[in-house]
Amino acid sequence: MIHPTAIIESGAKLGDNVSVGPYSYIGNDVVIGDNCIIESHVVVKGPSTIGSGNHIFQFASVGEACQDKKYNDEPTTLIIGDNNVIRECATIHRGTIQDQGVTKIGSNNLFMAYTHVAHDAVIGDNVIFANNASVAGHVHIGDWVILAGNSGIHQFCKVGAHAFVGMYSGVNKDVPPFVTTIGTPAGPVAINTEGMKRRGFESDEVMATRRAYKTLYRKSLGVEEAIAALSEDAAKYPAVQLMVDFVKNSERGIIR
């Protein structure tokens, strides 16, 4: 399963049934779980821990040192979960000591060609990065988020679960859960109702999130006033409570 032209450093640990293609490089301090496929011309450096069932395509660079100028070769890490697909020329960097020292990626994600995950980012599960989508350092992306093609997330921003970031969006504030954005700078346009339906949300909960969106963005209320107005629906619908909690805890402020 290991092509003879591949270079596997002595400190690397590969699980069962791992395939490594021609001219790929697996560095020291790299742990790769069972049933992973590493195609040709892939570079994986460490310290990095990669779970099982991942498929990394040609010319991807995974676990490389970050591009932060403050980085001074400290032994920071990358942790990747299971069953992720990382396509051609994607780049995923390790963390920095200015944060928790780790870049963390969950499971069942798709990173299309030329996508970028910067240092100290935290990516949830079931996320899609379309071609050329990028997140800067310290960005947090919730579960089931979709970043459309050529979208970008500014450093330290958070994108809540089930949000949809439209193509060419430039996000410089936090995006609440379920919200769809577009533009540069990105602004809210709707609730991601189609995504909610696909993931099994009941119609009454979808309608409740639409009401919450109107309260946040269409009633000319301040953030604290909007949160107070949402208290009744938040008590009944977990999706609305998720939105309220996100807005309450936003440090950068939400897109408006």
PASEBA-1860 file (N, C-alpha, C; in nm, 3 decimals):
! residues 256
1> MIHPTAII> 0.081/-0.122/0.000/0.000/0.000/0.000/0.085/0.127/0.000 ~ 0.216/0.114/0.021/0.307/0.228/0.020/0.388/0.225/-0.109 ~ 0.374/0.328/-0.192/0.448/0.330/-0.318/0.598/0.342/-0.288 ~ 0.682/0.277/-0.366/0.827/0.280/-0.337/0.890/0.419/-0.346 ~ 0.827/0.513/-0.416/0.884/0.647/-0.424/0.837/0.737/-0.309 ~ 0.742/0.691/-0.229/0.696/0.771/-0.115/0.804/0.773/-0.007 ~ 0.810/0.883/0.067/0.906/0.896/0.178/0.827/0.899/0.308 ~ 0.852/0.801/0.393/0.787/0.791/0.523/0.897/0.803/0.628
9> ESGAKLGD> 0.900/0.915/0.702/1.003/0.932/0.804/0.987/0.829/0.915 ~ 1.098/0.802/0.984/1.098/0.694/1.083/1.004/0.720/1.200 ~ 0.976/0.848/1.230/0.889/0.879/1.343/0.741/0.874/1.311 ~ 0.706/0.857/1.185/0.564/0.853/1.145/0.502/0.720/1.187 ~ 0.373/0.725/1.219/0.299/0.605/1.257/0.175/0.594/1.169 ~ 0.168/0.486/1.092/0.057/0.463/1.001/-0.027/0.346/1.050 ~ -0.159/0.363/1.045/-0.249/0.258/1.088/-0.262/0.148/0.984 ~ -0.358/0.060/1.006/-0.382/-0.051/0.914/-0.447/-0.002/0.785
17> NVSVGPYS> -0.410/-0.066/0.677/-0.474/-0.044/0.547/-0.461/0.100/0.500 ~ -0.348/0.164/0.528/-0.320/0.299/0.480/-0.248/0.291/0.347 ~ -0.293/0.371/0.251/-0.232/0.377/0.119/-0.161/0.511/0.102 ~ -0.036/0.508/0.057/0.041/0.630/0.031/0.092/0.623/-0.113 ~ 0.055/0.723/-0.194/0.085/0.722/-0.335/0.225/0.770/-0.370 ~ 0.256/0.772/-0.499/0.391/0.809/-0.545/0.432/0.949/-0.502 ~ 0.557/0.961/-0.457/0.623/1.087/-0.428/0.559/1.165/-0.312 ~ 0.477/1.102/-0.236/0.423/1.169/-0.117/0.526/1.164/-0.005
25> YIGNDVVI> 0.509/1.259/0.090/0.603/1.270/0.202/0.523/1.273/0.332 ~ 0.557/1.182/0.424/0.495/1.177/0.557/0.606/1.202/0.659 ~ 0.597/1.314/0.732/0.705/1.354/0.820/0.701/1.288/0.957 ~ 0.803/1.319/1.036/0.806/1.274/1.175/0.689/1.333/1.251 ~ 0.652/1.269/1.361/0.545/1.317/1.449/0.411/1.324/1.377 ~ 0.392/1.240/1.278/0.263/1.229/1.209/0.203/1.094/1.244 ~ 0.077/1.096/1.286/0.002/0.973/1.313/-0.117/0.971/1.218 ~ -0.128/0.866/1.140/-0.237/0.851/1.043/-0.316/0.726/1.078
33> GDNCIIES> -0.447/0.740/1.095/-0.531/0.628/1.137/-0.558/0.528/1.026 ~ -0.636/0.428/1.059/-0.665/0.318/0.968/-0.741/0.366/0.844 ~ -0.721/0.295/0.734/-0.803/0.307/0.613/-0.796/0.446/0.549 ~ -0.687/0.515/0.567/-0.668/0.644/0.500/-0.603/0.624/0.363 ~ -0.637/0.713/0.271/-0.577/0.712/0.137/-0.504/0.843/0.118 ~ -0.374/0.835/0.098/-0.291/0.951/0.069/-0.249/0.937/-0.078 ~ -0.300/1.024/-0.162/-0.269/1.013/-0.305/-0.125/1.059/-0.333 ~ -0.090/1.073/-0.459/0.047/1.109/-0.495/0.078/1.255/-0.462
41> HVVVKGPS> 0.205/1.285/-0.439/0.254/1.423/-0.423/0.186/1.497/-0.309 ~ 0.153/1.429/-0.203/0.095/1.491/-0.084/0.206/1.510/0.019 ~ 0.201/1.623/0.092/0.295/1.648/0.201/0.215/1.654/0.332 ~ 0.252/1.569/0.426/0.191/1.570/0.559/0.304/1.586/0.660 ~ 0.299/1.695/0.737/0.402/1.719/0.839/0.337/1.723/0.977 ~ 0.420/1.718/1.081/0.370/1.713/1.217/0.439/1.813/1.308 ~ 0.396/1.809/1.433/0.308/1.709/1.492/0.164/1.718/1.439 ~ 0.115/1.609/1.385/-0.022/1.601/1.334/-0.079/1.464/1.365
49> TIGSGNHI> -0.207/1.462/1.400/-0.279/1.337/1.422/-0.400/1.336/1.330 ~ -0.407/1.237/1.245/-0.513/1.226/1.146/-0.590/1.098/1.173 ~ -0.721/1.108/1.183/-0.803/0.993/1.218/-0.815/0.891/1.106 ~ -0.919/0.811/1.112/-0.937/0.702/1.016/-1.026/0.743/0.900 ~ -1.008/0.674/0.787/-1.097/0.690/0.674/-1.085/0.821/0.599 ~ -0.976/0.893/0.617/-0.958/1.020/0.546/-0.897/0.995/0.407 ~ -0.931/1.082/0.314/-0.880/1.071/0.177/-0.820/1.205/0.139 ~ -0.688/1.208/0.121/-0.616/1.331/0.089/-0.564/1.322/-0.053
57> FQFASVGE> -0.604/1.416/-0.136/-0.572/1.412/-0.277/-0.440/1.481/-0.308 ~ -0.396/1.465/-0.432/-0.264/1.508/-0.476/-0.240/1.657/-0.456 ~ -0.117/1.687/-0.419/-0.065/1.823/-0.403/-0.122/1.896/-0.281 ~ -0.196/1.828/-0.197/-0.240/1.890/-0.071/-0.121/1.900/0.024 ~ -0.125/2.003/0.110/-0.023/2.023/0.214/-0.094/2.028/0.348 ~ -0.068/1.929/0.430/-0.141/1.911/0.556/-0.042/1.911/0.671 ~ -0.067/1.997/0.771/0.018/1.999/0.890/0.144/2.080/0.876 ~ 0.150/2.167/0.777/0.267/2.252/0.759/0.269/2.363/0.864
65> ACQDKKYN> 0.388/2.420/0.889/0.400/2.536/0.978/0.314/2.649/0.924 ~ 0.261/2.730/1.015/0.166/2.833/0.976/0.238/2.953/0.913 ~ 0.158/3.045/0.861/0.210/3.164/0.794/0.209/3.288/0.884 ~ 0.183/3.269/1.013/0.188/3.378/1.108/0.334/3.418/1.131 ~ 0.366/3.546/1.114/0.504/3.591/1.129/0.556/3.577/1.271 ~ 0.464/3.564/1.369/0.508/3.546/1.508/0.551/3.403/1.534 ~ 0.517/3.313/1.446/0.550/3.172/1.468/0.701/3.153/1.463 ~ 0.753/3.080/1.563/0.898/3.062/1.575/0.933/2.914/1.590
73> DEPTTLII> 0.866/2.833/1.509/0.895/2.690/1.503/0.862/2.617/1.633 ~ 0.763/2.669/1.709/0.719/2.596/1.828/0.646/2.467/1.786 ~ 0.647/2.365/1.873/0.589/2.235/1.837/0.436/2.234/1.852 ~ 0.368/2.312/1.772/0.222/2.315/1.775/0.167/2.202/1.689 ~ 0.036/2.180/1.695/-0.019/2.057/1.638/-0.138/2.083/1.545 ~ -0.170/1.977/1.472/-0.291/1.969/1.392/-0.361/1.839/1.429 ~ -0.492/1.846/1.452/-0.571/1.726/1.481/-0.686/1.721/1.381 ~ -0.698/1.611/1.311/-0.805/1.591/1.213/-0.882/1.465/1.251
81> GDNNVIRE> -1.014/1.471/1.242/-1.099/1.358/1.277/-1.105/1.253/1.168 ~ -1.223/1.195/1.149/-1.240/1.080/1.060/-1.320/1.118/0.934 ~ -1.294/1.042/0.829/-1.377/1.045/0.707/-1.385/1.183/0.642 ~ -1.276/1.255/0.645/-1.269/1.382/0.573/-1.213/1.360/0.433 ~ -1.256/1.445/0.341/-1.202/1.446/0.205/-1.131/1.579/0.184 ~ -1.003/1.573/0.154/-0.921/1.693/0.134/-0.870/1.690/-0.009 ~ -0.921/1.780/-0.092/-0.896/1.771/-0.235/-0.768/1.842/-0.277 ~ -0.749/1.851/-0.409/-0.622/1.894/-0.466/-0.581/2.034/-0.418
89> CATIHRGT> -0.455/2.045/-0.378/-0.391/2.172/-0.345/-0.451/2.242/-0.223 ~ -0.529/2.172/-0.144/-0.576/2.229/-0.017/-0.458/2.243/0.078 ~ -0.464/2.344/0.167/-0.358/2.367/0.265/-0.420/2.379/0.404 ~ -0.364/2.306/0.499/-0.413/2.306/0.637/-0.291/2.319/0.728 ~ -0.288/2.425/0.811/-0.168/2.456/0.890/-0.187/2.425/1.038 ~ -0.077/2.401/1.106/-0.078/2.378/1.250/-0.105/2.509/1.325 ~ -0.123/2.499/1.457/-0.158/2.613/1.539/-0.039/2.698/1.580 ~ -0.065/2.793/1.672/0.038/2.880/1.727/0.024/2.885/1.879
97> IQDQGVTK> 0.132/2.926/1.944/0.126/2.937/2.090/0.048/3.061/2.133 ~ 0.013/3.147/2.040/-0.072/3.262/2.075/-0.216/3.220/2.101 ~ -0.251/3.098/2.064/-0.384/3.044/2.091/-0.367/2.916/2.172 ~ -0.443/2.813/2.141/-0.433/2.687/2.213/-0.322/2.596/2.158 ~ -0.255/2.642/2.053/-0.147/2.564/1.997/-0.191/2.451/1.907 ~ -0.318/2.452/1.866/-0.369/2.342/1.785/-0.470/2.394/1.684 ~ -0.460/2.344/1.562/-0.566/2.357/1.463/-0.646/2.228/1.469 ~ -0.778/2.240/1.476/-0.860/2.121/1.498/-0.971/2.112/1.394
105> IGSNNLFM> -0.980/1.996/1.332/-1.081/1.969/1.230/-1.158/1.844/1.271 ~ -1.290/1.851/1.260/-1.375/1.739/1.299/-1.380/1.629/1.195 ~ -1.499/1.573/1.175/-1.516/1.457/1.089/-1.619/1.484/0.979 ~ -1.609/1.405/0.873/-1.706/1.406/0.763/-1.711/1.540/0.690 ~ -1.597/1.606/0.680/-1.590/1.734/0.611/-1.536/1.716/0.469 ~ -1.570/1.812/0.382/-1.518/1.815/0.245/-1.447/1.948/0.224 ~ -1.318/1.940/0.193/-1.238/2.057/0.159/-1.204/2.047/0.011 ~ -1.270/2.127/-0.072/-1.248/2.118/-0.216/-1.114/2.180/-0.254
113> AYTHVAHD> -1.086/2.182/-0.384/-0.955/2.224/-0.432/-0.921/2.367/-0.392 ~ -0.794/2.387/-0.353/-0.737/2.518/-0.321/-0.801/2.584/-0.198 ~ -0.865/2.508/-0.114/-0.915/2.566/0.011/-0.801/2.579/0.112 ~ -0.823/2.667/0.212/-0.717/2.693/0.310/-0.777/2.701/0.450 ~ -0.714/2.630/0.543/-0.748/2.637/0.686/-0.624/2.687/0.757 ~ -0.631/2.807/0.814/-0.514/2.868/0.877/-0.497/2.821/1.021 ~ -0.390/2.869/1.081/-0.351/2.828/1.216/-0.460/2.854/1.319 ~ -0.475/2.760/1.410/-0.563/2.773/1.527/-0.711/2.774/1.491
121> AVIGDNVI> -0.744/2.745/1.366/-0.886/2.736/1.330/-0.946/2.611/1.394 ~ -1.076/2.618/1.421/-1.151/2.505/1.473/-1.269/2.481/1.379 ~ -1.269/2.367/1.313/-1.371/2.332/1.216/-1.453/2.216/1.272 ~ -1.586/2.228/1.266/-1.673/2.125/1.321/-1.685/2.004/1.231 ~ -1.804/1.943/1.232/-1.832/1.824/1.153/-1.925/1.858/1.037 ~ -1.916/1.777/0.930/-2.008/1.787/0.816/-2.004/1.925/0.750 ~ -1.886/1.983/0.746/-1.867/2.117/0.686/-1.821/2.099/0.542 ~ -1.861/2.191/0.455/-1.814/2.193/0.316/-1.744/2.325/0.288
129> FANNASVA> -1.619/2.316/0.245/-1.546/2.430/0.190/-1.546/2.413/0.038 ~ -1.617/2.497/-0.035/-1.612/2.489/-0.181/-1.480/2.546/-0.231 ~ -1.454/2.532/-0.360/-1.325/2.569/-0.418/-1.282/2.710/-0.378 ~ -1.158/2.720/-0.332/-1.093/2.847/-0.297/-1.148/2.914/-0.171 ~ -1.238/2.851/-0.100/-1.282/2.908/0.028/-1.166/2.902/0.128 ~ -1.154/3.006/0.210/-1.041/3.015/0.303/-1.086/3.072/0.436 ~ -1.025/3.023/0.543/-1.047/3.081/0.675/-0.913/3.124/0.732 ~ -0.910/3.242/0.792/-0.787/3.294/0.852/-0.765/3.234/0.990
137> GHVHIGDW> -0.661/3.281/1.058/-0.626/3.226/1.188/-0.733/3.248/1.293 ~ -0.747/3.149/1.381/-0.834/3.157/1.499/-0.983/3.158/1.465 ~ -1.018/3.123/1.344/-1.159/3.119/1.303/-1.223/2.990/1.355 ~ -1.350/3.001/1.398/-1.427/2.884/1.440/-1.545/2.866/1.343 ~ -1.558/2.745/1.290/-1.666/2.712/1.197/-1.750/2.601/1.260 ~ -1.881/2.625/1.275/-1.969/2.528/1.338/-2.005/2.412/1.247 ~ -2.077/2.315/1.303/-2.119/2.198/1.228/-2.213/2.236/1.113 ~ -2.202/2.162/1.003/-2.293/2.173/0.888/-2.284/2.308/0.816
145> VILAGNSG> -2.180/2.384/0.838/-2.162/2.510/0.766/-2.117/2.481/0.623 ~ -2.163/2.563/0.530/-2.115/2.558/0.392/-2.051/2.693/0.359 ~ -1.926/2.689/0.313/-1.858/2.806/0.262/-1.851/2.794/0.110 ~ -1.921/2.880/0.040/-1.926/2.872/-0.105/-1.794/2.917/-0.167 ~ -1.782/2.900/-0.298/-1.657/2.925/-0.367/-1.604/3.066/-0.349 ~ -1.473/3.076/-0.325/-1.401/3.203/-0.314/-1.446/3.288/-0.194 ~ -1.511/3.229/-0.099/-1.547/3.304/0.022/-1.429/3.305/0.119 ~ -1.426/3.406/0.206/-1.317/3.418/0.302/-1.367/3.467/0.436
153> IHQFCKVG> -1.309/3.413/0.543/-1.348/3.448/0.679/-1.230/3.515/0.748 ~ -1.253/3.636/0.799/-1.149/3.715/0.866/-1.108/3.647/0.997 ~ -0.986/3.672/1.039/-0.933/3.611/1.161/-1.022/3.642/1.282 ~ -1.031/3.543/1.370/-1.104/3.549/1.496/-1.257/3.548/1.479 ~ -1.307/3.541/1.357/-1.452/3.535/1.339/-1.504/3.394/1.367 ~ -1.633/3.388/1.400/-1.701/3.261/1.421/-1.822/3.252/1.329 ~ -1.843/3.133/1.274/-1.959/3.107/1.189/-2.039/2.997/1.256 ~ -2.165/3.028/1.289/-2.248/2.934/1.364/-2.296/2.816/1.282
161> AHAFVGMY> -2.341/2.713/1.351/-2.384/2.590/1.287/-2.495/2.616/1.184 ~ -2.488/2.540/1.075/-2.590/2.542/0.969/-2.594/2.673/0.891 ~ -2.498/2.762/0.910/-2.494/2.885/0.830/-2.446/2.853/0.689 ~ -2.479/2.943/0.598/-2.436/2.932/0.459/-2.370/3.063/0.419 ~ -2.242/3.056/0.385/-2.166/3.174/0.343/-2.159/3.173/0.192 ~ -2.224/3.269/0.128/-2.236/3.270/-0.017/-2.105/3.296/-0.087 ~ -2.102/3.266/-0.217/-1.979/3.279/-0.294/-1.931/3.423/-0.295 ~ -1.798/3.437/-0.290/-1.729/3.566/-0.288/-1.761/3.650/-0.163
169> SGVNKDVP> -1.822/3.589/-0.062/-1.848/3.664/0.061/-1.717/3.691/0.135 ~ -1.706/3.814/0.188/-1.594/3.849/0.275/-1.646/3.874/0.414 ~ -1.631/3.777/0.503/-1.691/3.782/0.636/-1.594/3.846/0.734 ~ -1.635/3.957/0.798/-1.548/4.022/0.896/-1.614/4.038/1.033 ~ -1.732/3.977/1.049/-1.801/3.970/1.178/-1.853/3.827/1.195 ~ -1.906/3.797/1.312/-1.959/3.663/1.337/-2.090/3.642/1.261 ~ -2.109/3.520/1.213/-2.230/3.482/1.140/-2.313/3.391/1.230 ~ -2.433/3.433/1.272/-2.513/3.348/1.361/-2.554/3.217/1.294
177> PFVTTIGT> -2.588/3.117/1.373/-2.635/2.990/1.317/-2.754/3.010/1.223 ~ -2.757/2.927/1.118/-2.868/2.920/1.023/-2.875/3.038/0.925 ~ -2.788/3.137/0.940/-2.798/3.258/0.858/-2.721/3.240/0.727 ~ -2.780/3.289/0.617/-2.714/3.293/0.487/-2.658/3.433/0.463 ~ -2.535/3.440/0.413/-2.470/3.568/0.389/-2.431/3.583/0.243 ~ -2.408/3.705/0.203/-2.354/3.734/0.070/-2.290/3.872/0.074 ~ -2.188/3.893/-0.011/-2.132/4.026/-0.028/-2.000/4.046/0.042 ~ -1.938/4.162/0.012/-1.812/4.201/0.074/-1.820/4.348/0.115
185> PAGPVAIN> -1.829/4.378/0.245/-1.835/4.282/0.355/-1.968/4.207/0.355 ~ -1.965/4.086/0.406/-2.083/4.000/0.401/-2.195/4.054/0.487 ~ -2.316/4.046/0.434/-2.434/4.084/0.509/-2.535/3.972/0.509 ~ -2.630/3.973/0.602/-2.731/3.868/0.609/-2.836/3.885/0.500 ~ -2.883/3.774/0.445/-2.987/3.781/0.342/-3.108/3.694/0.374 ~ -3.092/3.589/0.454/-3.203/3.498/0.482/-3.159/3.393/0.582 ~ -3.255/3.309/0.620/-3.225/3.187/0.694/-3.199/3.075/0.594 ~ -3.108/2.986/0.627/-3.076/2.873/0.541/-3.184/2.765/0.555
193> TEGMKRRG> -3.303/2.798/0.509/-3.417/2.707/0.527/-3.400/2.576/0.451 ~ -3.344/2.584/0.331/-3.326/2.461/0.254/-3.232/2.365/0.325 ~ -3.123/2.417/0.380/-3.032/2.332/0.455/-3.098/2.272/0.578 ~ -3.181/2.349/0.646/-3.250/2.297/0.764/-3.345/2.184/0.727 ~ -3.417/2.199/0.618/-3.509/2.094/0.575/-3.434/1.967/0.538 ~ -3.322/1.982/0.470/-3.244/1.865/0.431/-3.193/1.789/0.552 ~ -3.170/1.859/0.663/-3.114/1.796/0.782/-3.222/1.756/0.882 ~ -3.347/1.761/0.841/-3.455/1.703/0.921/-3.519/1.794/1.024
201> FESDEVMA> -3.496/1.925/1.018/-3.564/2.015/1.110/-3.714/2.019/1.077 ~ -3.795/2.017/1.180/-3.941/2.026/1.161/-3.979/2.165/1.110 ~ -4.092/2.171/1.040/-4.134/2.296/0.977/-4.157/2.407/1.078 ~ -4.210/2.372/1.197/-4.235/2.477/1.297/-4.106/2.537/1.350 ~ -3.999/2.454/1.359/-3.872/2.507/1.405/-3.807/2.593/1.296 ~ -3.823/2.553/1.169/-3.774/2.635/1.060/-3.843/2.772/1.062 ~ -3.975/2.772/1.083/-4.048/2.899/1.088/-4.004/2.982/1.207 ~ -3.972/2.917/1.319/-3.927/2.991/1.437/-3.793/3.059/1.410
209> TRRAYKTL> -3.703/2.991/1.338/-3.576/3.056/1.307/-3.595/3.171/1.209 ~ -3.693/3.160/1.121/-3.723/3.272/1.029/-3.775/3.392/1.107 ~ -3.858/3.366/1.207/-3.905/3.477/1.292/-3.789/3.538/1.369 ~ -3.698/3.451/1.416/-3.582/3.502/1.489/-3.495/3.589/1.398 ~ -3.479/3.547/1.274/-3.402/3.626/1.178/-3.465/3.763/1.159 ~ -3.596/3.768/1.143/-3.665/3.897/1.125/-3.649/3.986/1.247 ~ -3.650/3.923/1.365/-3.631/4.001/1.488/-3.491/4.060/1.494 ~ -3.391/3.979/1.454/-3.253/4.026/1.459/-3.224/4.132/1.353
217> YRKSLGVE> -3.285/4.116/1.235/-3.238/4.193/1.119/-3.343/4.281/1.053 ~ -3.470/4.269/1.089/-3.571/4.345/1.015/-3.654/4.439/1.102 ~ -3.633/4.437/1.231/-3.717/4.518/1.319/-3.646/4.638/1.380 ~ -3.528/4.668/1.331/-3.453/4.785/1.378/-3.432/4.783/1.529 ~ -3.408/4.664/1.582/-3.382/4.648/1.725/-3.232/4.640/1.751 ~ -3.189/4.688/1.867/-3.053/4.661/1.910/-3.039/4.514/1.946 ~ -2.915/4.468/1.958/-2.892/4.326/1.983/-2.957/4.282/2.114 ~ -2.941/4.358/2.219/-3.000/4.320/2.348/-3.152/4.319/2.341
225> EAIAALSE> -3.209/4.416/2.271/-3.355/4.418/2.255/-3.403/4.295/2.176 ~ -3.330/4.260/2.072/-3.367/4.144/1.992/-3.359/4.015/2.073 ~ -3.255/4.001/2.154/-3.241/3.882/2.238/-3.359/3.871/2.335 ~ -3.396/3.982/2.394/-3.510/3.981/2.486/-3.639/3.942/2.414 ~ -3.655/3.991/2.291/-3.777/3.961/2.215/-3.783/3.815/2.172 ~ -3.669/3.748/2.170/-3.664/3.609/2.126/-3.678/3.509/2.241 ~ -3.694/3.556/2.362/-3.690/3.466/2.478/-3.799/3.359/2.474 ~ -3.918/3.395/2.429/-4.028/3.298/2.428/-4.002/3.185/2.329
233> DAAKYPAV> -3.965/3.220/2.205/-3.936/3.116/2.107/-3.811/3.038/2.144 ~ -3.713/3.103/2.207/-3.592/3.032/2.247/-3.622/2.922/2.348 ~ -3.721/2.946/2.434/-3.759/2.846/2.534/-3.827/2.725/2.469 ~ -3.885/2.745/2.351/-3.959/2.636/2.285/-3.876/2.564/2.180 ~ -3.784/2.635/2.115/-3.716/2.579/1.999/-3.564/2.583/2.019 ~ -3.499/2.465/2.021/-3.354/2.461/2.040/-3.277/2.541/1.935 ~ -3.328/2.546/1.811/-3.257/2.620/1.706/-3.253/2.768/1.739 ~ -3.362/2.822/1.790/-3.364/2.964/1.827/-3.274/2.988/1.949
241> QLMVDFVK> -3.275/2.895/2.044/-3.186/2.908/2.159/-3.040/2.908/2.115 ~ -3.007/2.825/2.014/-2.871/2.823/1.961/-2.833/2.958/1.903 ~ -2.927/3.021/1.832/-2.901/3.154/1.777/-2.880/3.256/1.888 ~ -2.967/3.252/1.989/-2.958/3.348/2.099/-2.826/3.334/2.173 ~ -2.788/3.210/2.205/-2.663/3.189/2.277/-2.543/3.237/2.196 ~ -2.546/3.212/2.066/-2.437/3.256/1.980/-2.425/3.408/1.982 ~ -2.537/3.476/1.965/-2.534/3.623/1.962/-2.488/3.679/2.095 ~ -2.534/3.622/2.205/-2.493/3.666/2.338/-2.342/3.655/2.357
249> NSERGIIR> -2.283/3.549/2.303/-2.142/3.521/2.327/-2.049/3.575/2.219 ~ -2.104/3.645/2.120/-2.021/3.698/2.012/-1.928/3.807/2.065 ~ -1.799/3.791/2.037/-1.700/3.890/2.080/-1.675/3.996/1.974 ~ -1.685/3.959/1.848/-1.662/4.053/1.739/-1.789/4.128/1.699 ~ -1.904/4.081/1.745/-2.030/4.132/1.697/-2.075/4.057/1.574 ~ -2.206/4.051/1.551/-2.258/3.974/1.439/-2.269/4.061/1.314 ~ -2.270/3.996/1.198/-2.291/4.069/1.072/-2.427/4.137/1.080 ~ -2.436/4.258/1.022/-2.560/4.334/1.027/-2.595/4.385/0.888
END
